[in-house]
Amino acid sequence: MEVKPFRKELTAFVALACLTTLLMTAKSVEPHVLNFLSDRRKDLYSALLSLEATLLGFIVAVLTIALSFAASPRLAIVRASRFWPSVFRAYTRAMRWSACAAIVALTSLCFDRDKDPHLWLTSCMTTGLLFSTLAVARMLWVTERVVEILTARTPNQQ
């Protein structure tokens, strides 16, 4: 795992979560956020936890399958492409952010309550969901490029 890019992502996560917390706790916004979350926290955090955990399982399974076929002659054309280095980085990044979002959702589910709200947890959940969504979107884009390479017809194919 490359440490420097992850540190940059983590720094961006913390900065955006702090900014989101400042926005959510503004006097004109906080009542609306609390009203929206009232009696919905448990369902919302449970749904997000299920979604992120399912995505994490899917990504781990696909990454395992991809690693087992990495040396396959059929993937030689992909290994020779400019997308090869991006494939595993995109999958590990999506895996990392889905895991982080799942942990934040579990933490929010345990500690953010209507009677004792913690909007900083809601901010972290929102930011984690954003980072996870962007990482999964990047992973899907890279996967689409790989599929295009594997299914492209060369002039010799009919």
Backbone torsions as a table, in degrees:
resi	resn	phi	psi	omega
1	MET	NA	133.7	177.3
2	GLU	-79.4	120.2	-173.8
3	VAL	-76.2	-42.9	-175.4
4	LYS	-61.0	-47.9	177.8
5	PRO	-60.8	-36.6	179.0
6	PHE	-67.1	-38.4	177.1
7	ARG	-62.2	-40.4	178.4
8	LYS	-64.4	-43.6	178.6
9	GLU	-63.6	-42.2	-179.9
10	LEU	-65.4	-39.3	176.8
11	THR	-63.7	-43.0	177.5
12	ALA	-63.7	-39.6	178.1
13	PHE	-59.9	-50.0	-178.6
14	VAL	-62.9	-43.3	180.0
15	ALA	-62.8	-44.9	-179.5
16	LEU	-69.1	-37.2	177.2
17	ALA	-64.4	-39.6	177.3
18	CYS	-65.0	-43.5	178.1
19	LEU	-62.4	-43.8	178.7
20	THR	-63.3	-39.0	177.6
21	THR	-63.1	-43.6	177.9
22	LEU	-60.6	-41.8	179.4
23	LEU	-66.6	-44.4	-177.3
24	MET	-69.1	-27.0	-178.6
25	THR	-95.2	4.6	175.2
26	ALA	-62.6	142.8	-174.9
27	LYS	-55.7	-33.1	-178.5
28	SER	-83.4	-16.9	-176.0
29	VAL	-103.7	-37.8	-173.9
30	GLU	-52.6	-45.4	179.5
31	PRO	-60.8	-35.4	179.8
32	HIS	-69.2	-41.2	178.6
33	VAL	-64.9	-47.0	179.9
34	LEU	-62.8	-39.1	178.1
35	ASN	-64.4	-42.6	179.3
36	PHE	-63.2	-41.4	-176.6
37	LEU	-79.8	-16.0	-177.0
38	SER	-56.8	126.0	-179.7
39	ASP	61.6	14.3	178.3
40	ARG	-120.1	-13.1	-173.1
41	ARG	-53.1	-52.1	-175.9
42	LYS	-58.2	-48.4	-179.0
43	ASP	-65.8	-42.7	-178.8
44	LEU	-63.9	-50.4	-178.6
45	TYR	-67.4	-35.8	177.0
46	SER	-64.1	-43.4	179.4
47	ALA	-64.3	-43.9	179.9
48	LEU	-66.9	-37.8	176.7
49	LEU	-63.6	-44.8	178.4
50	SER	-62.2	-44.6	179.6
51	LEU	-60.8	-50.5	-177.5
52	GLU	-66.8	-39.1	178.5
53	ALA	-66.7	-38.4	177.2
54	THR	-65.6	-45.0	176.5
55	LEU	-59.7	-42.8	179.5
56	LEU	-60.3	-46.0	178.1
57	GLY	-61.7	-42.3	178.3
58	PHE	-62.5	-46.3	-177.7
59	ILE	-64.2	-43.3	178.8
60	VAL	-62.0	-42.6	179.3
61	ALA	-63.4	-45.8	-179.8
62	VAL	-65.6	-40.6	179.1
63	LEU	-63.5	-40.8	177.7
64	THR	-62.2	-44.7	178.1
65	ILE	-63.8	-44.0	-179.9
66	ALA	-62.2	-40.7	178.9
67	LEU	-65.5	-35.3	-179.3
68	SER	-71.3	-23.9	179.3
69	PHE	-103.7	5.5	-175.1
70	ALA	-58.8	-34.2	-178.3
71	ALA	-89.6	1.9	-178.1
72	SER	-61.9	138.2	177.4
73	PRO	-59.0	-30.0	-179.5
74	ARG	-64.8	-27.6	179.7
75	LEU	-89.1	4.5	179.9
76	ALA	-57.2	-39.6	-179.7
77	ILE	-65.6	-33.4	177.4
78	VAL	-73.5	-42.0	178.5
79	ARG	-60.4	-30.2	-179.8
80	ALA	-83.0	-10.1	-177.2
81	SER	-83.5	167.5	178.3
82	ARG	-74.5	-10.5	-178.0
83	PHE	-87.6	-15.0	-175.3
84	TRP	-54.9	-48.5	179.5
85	PRO	-62.3	-29.2	-177.8
86	SER	-75.5	-24.4	-173.5
87	VAL	-57.7	-57.6	-174.5
88	PHE	-74.8	-31.0	174.5
89	ARG	-62.5	-42.5	-179.2
90	ALA	-64.9	-41.5	-179.8
91	TYR	-68.9	-42.6	179.9
92	THR	-69.5	-34.6	176.4
93	ARG	-64.9	-44.8	178.5
94	ALA	-63.4	-39.5	178.2
95	MET	-63.2	-45.5	-179.1
96	ARG	-61.5	-46.8	-176.5
97	TRP	-75.3	-29.7	174.0
98	SER	-67.1	-39.9	177.0
99	ALA	-64.6	-44.2	178.5
100	CYS	-61.8	-44.5	179.7
101	ALA	-64.7	-37.2	177.8
102	ALA	-65.2	-40.9	178.4
103	ILE	-65.2	-42.4	178.7
104	VAL	-65.6	-39.2	178.4
105	ALA	-64.4	-41.7	177.7
106	LEU	-64.5	-43.4	178.0
107	THR	-62.2	-44.3	178.9
108	SER	-63.2	-41.2	179.2
109	LEU	-61.3	-36.5	-178.4
110	CYS	-78.9	-34.4	-168.7
111	PHE	-116.8	-18.0	-178.4
112	ASP	-92.8	112.7	-176.0
113	ARG	-124.7	156.6	176.9
114	ASP	-61.6	-38.7	-178.9
115	LYS	-79.0	-18.9	178.9
116	ASP	-141.1	70.9	-175.3
117	PRO	-71.3	144.3	176.1
118	HIS	-128.3	91.3	-177.1
119	LEU	-66.2	-20.4	176.5
120	TRP	-66.6	-31.8	175.2
121	LEU	-69.2	-40.1	176.5
122	THR	-62.0	-39.7	177.5
123	SER	-64.2	-43.5	177.8
124	CYS	-64.2	-38.3	178.7
125	MET	-65.4	-43.7	178.8
126	THR	-61.6	-45.4	179.9
127	THR	-67.0	-42.6	177.9
128	GLY	-61.7	-40.7	177.8
129	LEU	-64.1	-40.9	177.8
130	LEU	-62.1	-48.7	-179.3
131	PHE	-63.5	-41.8	178.5
132	SER	-63.0	-44.6	179.4
133	THR	-61.2	-44.1	179.0
134	LEU	-65.0	-40.4	179.9
135	ALA	-67.0	-41.3	178.4
136	VAL	-67.0	-39.2	177.5
137	ALA	-62.1	-42.0	177.5
138	ARG	-63.8	-42.9	178.8
139	MET	-60.5	-42.8	179.3
140	LEU	-66.9	-37.6	177.8
141	TRP	-63.0	-45.6	178.9
142	VAL	-63.5	-41.8	178.5
143	THR	-61.2	-40.9	178.3
144	GLU	-62.7	-40.0	177.4
145	ARG	-63.2	-40.9	179.3
146	VAL	-63.7	-43.3	178.8
147	VAL	-62.7	-40.6	177.4
148	GLU	-60.7	-41.6	179.5
149	ILE	-65.6	-44.5	-177.3
150	LEU	-69.4	-28.1	-176.3
151	THR	-102.6	-1.1	179.6
152	ALA	-66.9	137.0	178.4
153	ARG	-89.8	133.5	175.2
154	THR	-91.8	164.3	179.7
155	PRO	-57.9	-25.0	-179.6
156	ASN	-78.1	-17.2	-178.2
157	GLN	-89.8	139.9	176.5
158	GLN	-125.3	NA	NA
